[in-house]
């Protein structure tokens, strides 16, 4: 019997690679989201430190107060920008998750098809082996039966035939 062959194997392999590519893109988006979270936390920390300076210092002149207020407005503006970027990143993450899911579904379909074809091929192979084993058994059985039923052949090398006295 021929060895197992799955014609769309190259397509199946390509689908598996596509899944890996989509998963890498998703991981990149998660890293981007994590970086944005880190930037926001750092910004929040700097804003809190700046606010605590106002309460801990006793005397501040006009320029220091103006600089602190300007920094506070900068923190608020940057917070809005970063949160907007995070929301945009979340949207891209959801879109990428859908791509990963679709790529996995397509790859799984071909994997299941290959599995069904392999099982069918394996069942056919087992049937063929069983048929061959049956034929070999019958051939041996038939040869043994013929030998058992046929008279012995007397040859030059065999013992002489018994004589009647």
Buried (B, 14 or more C-beta within 10 A) or exposed (E): EEEEEBEEEEEBEBBBEBBEEBBEEBEEBEEBBEEBEEBBEEBBEBBEEBBEEEEEEEEEEEEEEEEBEEBBEBBEEBBEEBEEBBEEBEEBBEEBEEBBEEBBEBBEEBBEEBEEBEEEBEEEBEEEEEEEEEEEEEEEEEEEEEEEEEEEEEEEEEEEEEEEE
